[in-house]
Every structure is written in structure tokens, then in C-alpha cells.
Amino acid sequence: MSKIAFVFPGQGSQYVGMAKDIVENSSSARLMIEEAEDILNFSISKIMFDGPIEELKLTSITQPALFLHSALLLNEIKNIQPTYTAGHSLGEYTALYAGKSLSFSDALKLVRKRGEAMLAAGTELPGTMAAIIGMEAEPLEEICNKTLADEVVQCANFNSPGQIVISGSLPGVRKAMELAKENGAKLVKELVVSGAFHSPLMVPAVNVFKEALQKTITKTPELKTYANVTAEQVTTGDEVKELLLRQLTAPVKWEQTVKNMVRDEMDEFIEIGSGKVLQGLIKRISRDVKISGIDKFEDLTKIS
């Protein structure tokens, strides 16, 4: 019998029109959107459905939008029971919601607060991120360590073999980009982001977000839930809080997370939410697992 994991995307997967067809075809989805907008106190569905993309790309909007899209789909899936779950960065909150560690309202409030805190941190301590393709982790980490003594730069996302994102100050990241090119990276590309996510420049967000987390009830997940920071299973509600806080400044160990899930006999991944980013990464990490995705309402019919 197949052991199934639900996995959830993070920032970068959003698009104008996301979740619109789900809400148009499901009365329960419409109720969830109404509940969400009562909690958020603004019409996020209008931005999700109609844009503009510039507004949807704002971290404070993107994060609750991605969470909502995945949550709406989760609510429609009745006949698949996953054993495992994980999410990429923001997606970890959706995974914790799927595993009943976080309630819908608490998860939504947290991702909204997280997005606001990260956006503010990016203004207070400006930085950037860059994708480095075709370079292994060890030499890239060495480059980050020796880039500039007075600048911040570190590996932020270990996405798949040969695909790593670095994060830090503008001079630090750009110097590391130059060194990566000189040392054989196939492609080096600066990303359009509002801050140096998963780096020490997010410390101001930690200070703000800590208070919101402390007030939130987190339970031991009912599904086997893997954390970005450790790439291992979370075991208690208290550990959930600790790891979510650390996640703001620590690297996302996505490649190792997927490898550990496969090690633990997981053999089928279903990406729930916007786009196909995680499906592409998982294909590059493991050729031996079944991979699919549910993004649109019509995708739900394939599994019914």
C-alpha cells in the first residue's frame, strides 16, 4: 500500500486567478474564503482572483494567499489519507494545518503576521536572494563563508541537487554570485524579493513574530510532519513553535527533507496548491517516487 505525502508550496508559486475556479465550484470553499476575509479584515480573494500581480507578490499578501489556496483544496479532498506532510518555507504552515497542529484561523493569522514581519524586516535590513544552479552545497557554502567579512550571505534554500538559493545583504550576495560564476556555476540569477529571507537579516521579523507564536496553540501533529530547519519529523507542539521561529533565519533543507521522507518509506508525493514547483524539485531529488499535483478544481476530479 502506497504511503502518501501531501506537500505544500511556498512563495514564488502564486499567480493571478489562483483558487478562483475552486471557489466558483464549491460552496464550502466560498464559506472558507468568507471566514478567511473576516479574520484578515480585507478582501484577499479579489487580489488572488484579479490581481494586480504586483499586489499579489507583496510578501504580506502572498503568504496568506498561498496558504488559503492549499487549505481550500485540502477541504475538498475526502478520499485520500496521507501519512506524511511537509511544506517549503511558508508551506510548512499549511503542512501543520493539514496535520491539525494549527487551526485554520491560527494558521491564517500566523502567515499574515509572518508576511508583514518579513516585509518590515526587508525594509529595515535590506537584502536580496539569488538562485545558483549547477553547484554543489559544500563549495557554495565555502564561497558564502569567505565572501565579505562584514557582509551577510548564506545558503537559504537547499532545493534539489545543484539548485541552491543564497540570501543576504546586497554586496554579500552579489559578491557570492560573482565567485559562484568563477567557480563553475551553470546559472546565477538574482531573485526579485522584498528581503533576505532565511538569513540573519530576518532577525527583526523573529522579534516581532515570536510574540504572535507564543500566543498560538500548537498541538503535536497528527500526520508525520517534517520541518524545514531539521529535515526531520516534528514531535511536539512546543517543538513546532521553536522550529517555526528558527525557520525565519535558518536555511530550508528541502532536498534533505524529501530524502528523509523517502528513507522513511514514503513513496508518493502530492503537491497541494499553486503551481508545480515542488513536483519539479522532487523529480530531481528522487526518481523512485510517484509525483502529482492538485492546483485547479478539475484536478480534484482526477482523484475522486
HELIX and SHEET records of a PDB file:
HELIX    1   1 LYS A   20  ASN A   25  1                                   6    
HELIX    2   2 SER A   27  LEU A   40  1                                  14    
HELIX    3   3 ILE A   44  ASP A   50  1                                   7    
HELIX    4   4 ILE A   53  LEU A   56  1                                   4    
HELIX    5   5 THR A   59  GLU A   76  1                                  18    
HELIX    6   6 GLY A   91  ALA A   98  1                                   8    
HELIX    7   7 PHE A  104  GLU A  124  1                                  21    
HELIX    8   8 ALA A  137  LYS A  146  1                                  10    
HELIX    9   9 LEU A  170  GLU A  182  1                                  13    
HELIX   10  10 PRO A  200  MET A  202  5                                   3    
HELIX   11  11 VAL A  203  GLN A  214  1                                  12    
HELIX   12  12 GLY A  237  GLN A  247  1                                  11    
HELIX   13  13 TRP A  254  ARG A  263  1                                  10    
HELIX   14  14 VAL A  277  ILE A  285  1                                   9    
HELIX   15  15 PHE A  297  THR A  301  1                                   5    
SHEET    1   A 5 LYS A 224  THR A 225  0                                        
SHEET    2   A 5 TYR A  84  GLY A  87  1                                        
SHEET    3   A 5 ILE A   4  PHE A   8  1                                        
SHEET    4   A 5 GLU A 268  ILE A 272  1                                        
SHEET    5   A 5 LYS A 290  ILE A 294  1                                        
SHEET    1   B 4 VAL A 153  SER A 160  0                                        
SHEET    2   B 4 GLN A 163  GLY A 168 -1                                        
SHEET    3   B 4 THR A 128  ILE A 133 -1                                        
SHEET    4   B 4 LEU A 187  LEU A 191 -1                                        
END                                                                             
